[in-house]
Amino acid sequence: MSNNPKPFESIPPTKQVQLTNDLTLIPRIKFTLTIYRADASVSPLDEWKLKKSLINFLKSSFSHPISIPEDDLIIRRFKDLKKRKREDPVAIVTLFIRDLGFVEKIRGFEDEDGVLEKKFLEWRKVLLEKMDGIEINLEGVRFRVSATLPISDDFQSMMKEWQEFYAFGPGSYSRGSKKEPDTIILRSLPSRWFAEPRVSSKPSMLVTHTIFSAFGKIRNLNVAEDDDLGKDADDEDMISGLQCRIFIQFEQYKDFSSALKVLCSRSLQKEGSRMKADYEVSWDKDGFFESGKHHTQERINQFGPGQYRNEGTRHSSYSSRTRSRSRYSPEDVHSKRFRG
């Protein structure tokens, strides 16, 4: 049960959100930095120097210094750089800014009637624009940075996307009453955090339902392993087989919307663990629960929470079938590594 004093949709983006007694959503800023060569050099990218340069830029380029640890800069180098064109990127960097306490100290960030949220989004936009296009000189080797905000961390862009989808896109052809999204997709979550303790290491429908019902009444729920890995980057150090993908269909649009807003731009942390789960969140535009791709999923409106069973073999079998059929795929470079 959530212990948050405010309704979910009213919680500022810089505040933590407690889902259960041991699971908390931690605010973050996440940028994707695409690294290009800015000169004729063929020297390899020095990851350590790149990290130091980006950390120094964040510390020295703003009125309030931004400090991040090296672990919050995750570099994915592309394979076969010698075969790539000069204008192709050489690496992608995922940047996390987790300590947002300094934001509330900036003048004008008073938390009144949504002022903090508006100011925060404006400040994040300025930060992104300042990082986009910078050149980094690594001891004579120059690189250019293209900075973007992933749509999975941009609630406003996702809301605009589904409004256009149901007004002008494929969703506009549906008959009947006004169509609105109702299903959230979560990826790259640690399976063991959603398992029944001392029963199985596989995610449990009962545990998952209990956690996310804090946002509102759930109509359908689907949990499967999430083993997809990025194809274009060097992913040899990533962990597979330990993560799950969750589809949550809510009864009410308002619960879907407030849940998605809260899940955006946050990471999940478990009490007693140093690891942060930097999941990805999106909305379902393909009608997962209407398309028959969830043949063996357990329906919340058919099985009460007390009737769920945790059968590891059945869930594993179901997960493999779901992966072979699913059209959902990660971004070209998809982080799967958890940091302890």
C-alpha positions as CSV (number, residue, x, y, z in Angstrom):
1,M,0.0,0.0,0.0
2,S,1.3,3.4,-0.9
3,N,2.1,5.9,1.9
4,N,2.2,9.0,-0.3
5,P,0.3,11.9,1.2
6,K,-0.6,13.4,-2.2
7,P,-2.5,11.9,-5.1
8,F,0.0,10.4,-7.6
9,E,-0.7,12.9,-10.3
10,S,0.1,15.8,-7.9
11,I,3.6,14.5,-6.8
12,P,6.4,16.7,-8.1
13,P,8.9,15.1,-10.5
14,T,11.7,15.7,-8.0
15,K,10.1,13.7,-5.2
16,Q,10.3,10.0,-4.3
17,V,7.2,7.8,-4.6
18,Q,6.8,4.8,-2.2
19,L,5.0,1.9,-3.9
20,T,5.2,-0.6,-1.1
21,N,7.0,-0.9,2.2
22,D,10.2,-1.9,0.4
23,L,9.9,-0.5,-3.1
24,T,10.4,3.1,-3.9
25,L,10.4,5.1,-7.2
26,I,13.5,7.4,-7.2
27,P,13.4,10.5,-9.4
28,R,16.0,10.9,-12.2
29,I,16.9,12.7,-15.4
30,K,17.9,10.4,-18.2
31,F,19.5,11.7,-21.4
32,T,20.8,9.7,-24.4
33,L,24.1,11.1,-25.7
34,T,25.2,10.0,-29.2
35,I,28.9,10.4,-29.8
36,Y,30.2,11.3,-33.3
37,R,33.7,12.1,-34.5
38,A,34.4,15.8,-35.0
39,D,37.7,15.5,-36.8
40,A,39.6,13.2,-39.2
41,S,41.2,11.1,-36.4
42,V,40.8,7.4,-36.4
43,S,42.0,7.0,-32.7
44,P,39.7,4.9,-30.6
45,L,37.3,6.4,-28.1
46,D,38.8,6.6,-24.6
47,E,35.9,5.8,-22.4
48,W,37.5,7.0,-19.1
49,K,38.5,10.4,-20.7
50,L,35.0,10.8,-22.1
51,K,33.4,10.2,-18.7
52,K,35.8,12.7,-17.0
53,S,35.1,15.3,-19.7
54,L,31.3,14.9,-19.3
55,I,31.4,15.0,-15.5
56,N,33.5,18.2,-15.6
57,F,31.1,19.8,-18.1
58,L,28.2,19.2,-15.8
59,K,30.1,20.6,-12.8
60,S,31.3,23.7,-14.4
61,S,28.7,24.8,-17.0
62,F,25.7,25.7,-14.8
63,S,25.1,28.1,-11.9
64,H,24.3,25.1,-9.7
65,P,27.0,22.4,-10.3
66,I,25.6,19.0,-11.2
67,S,27.6,16.2,-9.7
68,I,27.2,12.6,-10.9
69,P,29.2,9.4,-10.2
70,E,31.0,7.6,-13.0
71,D,28.6,4.7,-12.7
72,D,25.7,6.9,-13.9
73,L,27.4,7.3,-17.3
74,I,26.9,4.1,-19.2
75,I,28.9,3.9,-22.5
76,R,27.9,1.5,-25.3
77,R,30.4,1.4,-28.1
78,F,29.3,0.3,-31.5
79,K,30.8,-2.8,-33.0
80,D,33.0,-2.9,-36.1
81,L,34.0,0.8,-36.0
82,K,36.5,0.3,-38.9
83,K,33.6,-0.7,-41.2
84,R,31.3,2.2,-40.2
85,K,31.1,5.5,-42.1
86,R,32.8,8.6,-40.7
87,E,29.4,10.3,-40.1
88,D,28.1,7.3,-38.2
89,P,28.2,7.4,-34.3
90,V,30.9,5.7,-32.5
91,A,29.1,5.2,-29.1
92,I,26.0,6.0,-27.2
93,V,26.1,7.2,-23.6
94,T,23.2,6.9,-21.2
95,L,23.4,9.7,-18.6
96,F,21.6,9.6,-15.3
97,I,21.2,12.5,-13.0
98,R,19.7,11.1,-9.8
99,D,20.5,13.7,-7.1
100,L,17.9,16.4,-7.9
101,G,18.0,18.1,-4.5
102,F,19.8,21.1,-5.9
103,V,16.8,21.8,-8.3
104,E,14.6,22.9,-5.5
105,K,17.3,25.4,-4.4
106,I,17.1,27.2,-7.7
107,R,15.2,30.4,-7.4
108,G,11.6,30.1,-8.6
109,F,11.2,26.4,-7.9
110,E,8.5,26.9,-5.2
111,D,6.1,23.9,-5.0
112,E,2.8,25.7,-5.4
113,D,0.0,24.7,-7.7
114,G,2.3,22.7,-10.0
115,V,4.9,25.5,-10.3
116,L,7.7,23.2,-9.4
117,E,6.8,20.7,-12.1
118,K,6.5,23.4,-14.7
119,K,9.8,25.0,-13.7
120,F,11.5,21.6,-13.5
121,L,10.5,20.7,-17.1
122,E,11.7,24.1,-18.4
123,W,15.0,23.6,-16.6
124,R,15.4,20.1,-18.0
125,K,14.8,21.4,-21.5
126,V,17.5,24.1,-21.0
127,L,19.9,21.5,-19.7
128,L,19.2,19.2,-22.7
129,E,19.7,22.1,-25.2
130,K,23.0,23.1,-23.5
131,M,24.4,19.6,-23.8
132,D,23.2,19.0,-27.4
133,G,25.9,19.9,-29.9
134,I,28.8,20.3,-27.5
135,E,32.3,19.3,-28.7
136,I,34.6,17.4,-26.5
137,N,38.4,17.5,-26.9
138,L,40.0,14.3,-25.5
139,E,43.7,15.3,-25.7
140,G,43.6,16.3,-29.3
141,V,40.8,14.0,-30.5
142,R,37.5,15.8,-30.9
143,F,34.0,14.3,-30.6
144,R,30.6,15.9,-31.0
145,V,27.7,15.1,-28.7
146,S,24.0,14.9,-29.8
147,A,21.7,14.9,-26.7
148,T,18.1,13.6,-26.6
149,L,15.5,12.9,-24.0
150,P,14.2,9.3,-24.5
151,I,10.4,9.3,-25.0
152,S,10.1,6.7,-22.2
153,D,11.2,9.6,-19.9
154,D,8.9,12.2,-21.5
155,F,5.3,12.0,-20.3
156,Q,4.2,15.0,-22.2
157,S,5.5,13.6,-25.5
158,M,3.8,10.2,-24.9
159,M,0.5,11.9,-24.0
160,K,0.7,13.9,-27.3
161,E,1.5,10.7,-29.1
162,W,-1.5,8.8,-27.9
163,Q,-3.8,11.8,-28.5
164,E,-2.7,12.0,-32.1
165,F,-2.9,8.2,-32.4
166,Y,-6.5,8.1,-31.4
167,A,-7.4,11.3,-33.3
168,F,-5.6,10.8,-36.6
169,G,-3.7,7.5,-36.6
170,P,-4.8,3.9,-36.6
171,G,-6.6,4.3,-33.3
172,S,-9.1,6.8,-35.0
173,Y,-10.6,4.0,-37.1
174,S,-12.1,2.1,-34.1
175,R,-15.8,2.1,-33.8
176,G,-17.9,2.9,-30.7
177,S,-17.1,5.4,-27.9
178,K,-14.0,7.5,-27.6
179,K,-10.9,5.4,-27.4
180,E,-8.2,6.1,-24.8
181,P,-5.1,4.1,-23.8
182,D,-5.3,2.0,-20.7
183,T,-2.2,-0.3,-20.8
184,I,1.3,0.4,-19.6
185,I,4.4,-1.6,-20.6
186,L,7.4,-1.8,-18.3
187,R,10.7,-3.4,-19.4
188,S,14.0,-4.2,-17.8
189,L,12.7,-4.9,-14.2
190,P,14.5,-7.3,-12.0
191,S,12.4,-10.5,-11.9
192,R,13.4,-11.4,-8.3
193,W,11.8,-8.1,-7.0
194,F,8.5,-9.4,-8.2
195,A,8.9,-13.0,-7.0
196,E,7.4,-14.6,-4.0
197,P,10.2,-14.8,-1.4
198,R,11.4,-18.3,-0.6
199,V,9.1,-19.8,-3.3
200,S,10.6,-18.9,-6.7
201,S,13.0,-16.5,-8.4
202,K,10.5,-16.0,-11.2
203,P,8.1,-13.0,-11.1
204,S,4.7,-13.7,-9.4
205,M,1.4,-12.5,-10.8
206,L,0.2,-12.0,-7.2
207,V,3.2,-9.9,-6.1
208,T,3.1,-7.9,-9.3
209,H,-0.6,-7.2,-9.0
210,T,-0.2,-6.1,-5.3
211,I,2.5,-3.7,-6.2
212,F,0.8,-1.9,-9.1
213,S,-2.7,-1.9,-7.8
214,A,-1.5,1.0,-5.7
215,F,-2.2,3.1,-8.8
216,G,-5.8,1.9,-9.3
217,K,-7.9,-1.1,-10.2
218,I,-6.2,-3.5,-12.7
219,R,-8.2,-5.2,-15.5
220,N,-5.5,-7.4,-17.0
221,L,-1.9,-8.2,-16.1
222,N,0.8,-10.0,-18.0
223,V,4.3,-10.8,-16.7
224,A,7.0,-12.5,-18.9
225,E,10.8,-12.7,-19.0
226,D,12.5,-9.9,-21.0
227,D,15.6,-11.3,-22.6
228,D,15.9,-9.0,-25.6
229,L,19.3,-7.3,-26.0
230,G,20.5,-4.4,-28.1
231,K,22.0,-5.5,-31.4
232,D,24.2,-2.6,-32.5
233,A,26.3,-2.0,-29.4
234,D,28.9,-4.1,-27.5
235,D,26.6,-5.8,-25.0
236,E,28.9,-8.5,-23.7
237,D,28.7,-7.2,-20.1
238,M,25.0,-7.2,-20.0
239,I,23.0,-9.6,-17.9
240,S,20.2,-11.5,-19.6
241,G,17.5,-13.9,-18.2
242,L,17.1,-11.9,-14.9
243,Q,14.6,-9.3,-16.1
244,C,10.9,-9.2,-16.7
245,R,8.5,-7.3,-18.9
246,I,5.1,-6.3,-17.5
247,F,1.9,-5.3,-19.2
248,I,-0.7,-3.6,-16.9
249,Q,-4.2,-2.8,-18.2
250,F,-6.1,-0.4,-15.9
251,E,-9.9,-0.2,-15.6
252,Q,-9.9,3.6,-15.7
253,Y,-8.0,6.0,-18.0
254,K,-7.2,8.4,-15.1
255,D,-5.4,5.6,-13.3
256,F,-3.5,4.7,-16.4
257,S,-2.5,8.3,-17.0
258,S,-1.4,9.0,-13.4
259,A,0.5,5.8,-13.2
260,L,2.4,6.5,-16.4
261,K,3.2,10.0,-15.3
262,V,4.6,8.8,-12.0
263,L,6.6,5.9,-13.6
264,C,8.1,8.3,-16.1
265,S,11.6,9.7,-15.2
266,R,12.0,7.5,-12.2
267,S,14.0,4.3,-11.3
268,L,12.9,1.6,-8.9
269,Q,14.9,0.8,-5.8
270,K,14.3,-1.9,-3.2
271,E,15.0,-1.4,0.5
272,G,18.3,-3.0,1.5
273,S,19.6,-3.1,-2.1
274,R,22.1,-0.7,-3.7
275,M,20.8,-1.5,-7.1
276,K,18.5,0.8,-9.1
277,A,16.3,-0.7,-11.8
278,D,16.5,1.8,-14.7
279,Y,13.4,0.4,-16.4
280,E,11.7,1.7,-19.5
281,V,8.1,2.6,-19.6
282,S,5.7,3.1,-22.6
283,W,2.0,2.8,-23.5
284,D,0.5,0.0,-25.5
285,K,-0.7,1.1,-29.0
286,D,-0.9,-2.4,-30.4
287,G,-3.7,-3.8,-28.3
288,F,-1.8,-6.5,-26.5
289,F,-4.8,-7.8,-24.5
290,E,-7.0,-7.6,-27.5
291,S,-4.7,-9.4,-30.0
292,G,-4.6,-12.8,-28.5
293,K,-0.8,-12.6,-27.7
294,H,-1.5,-13.3,-24.1
295,H,-3.2,-16.7,-24.4
296,T,-2.2,-18.0,-20.9
297,Q,-2.1,-14.7,-19.0
298,E,-4.2,-14.6,-15.9
299,R,-7.0,-12.1,-15.8
300,I,-7.4,-10.0,-12.7
301,N,-11.2,-9.9,-13.2
302,Q,-11.4,-13.7,-13.4
303,F,-9.0,-14.6,-10.6
304,G,-8.9,-12.8,-7.3
305,P,-5.5,-11.9,-5.9
306,G,-5.8,-14.7,-3.4
307,Q,-6.3,-17.3,-6.1
308,Y,-3.0,-16.7,-8.0
309,R,-0.5,-19.6,-8.1
310,N,3.2,-19.3,-8.6
311,E,4.2,-22.1,-11.0
312,G,7.7,-21.5,-12.2
313,T,7.6,-24.0,-15.0
314,R,4.3,-22.7,-16.4
315,H,5.5,-19.1,-16.3
316,S,8.8,-20.0,-18.0
317,S,7.0,-21.9,-20.8
318,Y,4.6,-19.0,-21.3
319,S,7.4,-16.5,-21.4
320,S,9.3,-18.3,-24.1
321,R,6.1,-18.4,-26.3
322,T,5.4,-14.8,-25.7
323,R,8.9,-13.7,-26.7
324,S,8.7,-15.6,-30.0
325,R,5.4,-13.9,-30.9
326,S,5.9,-10.4,-29.5
327,R,6.4,-7.5,-31.8
328,Y,7.7,-5.4,-29.0
329,S,11.4,-4.7,-29.3
330,P,13.9,-2.4,-27.4
331,E,15.6,0.6,-28.8
332,D,18.6,-0.1,-31.0
333,V,20.8,0.2,-28.0
334,H,19.1,-1.1,-24.9
335,S,20.7,-1.1,-21.5
336,K,20.3,-4.3,-19.6
337,R,22.9,-3.9,-16.9
338,F,22.1,-3.2,-13.3
339,R,24.6,-1.6,-11.0
340,G,25.0,-2.7,-7.5
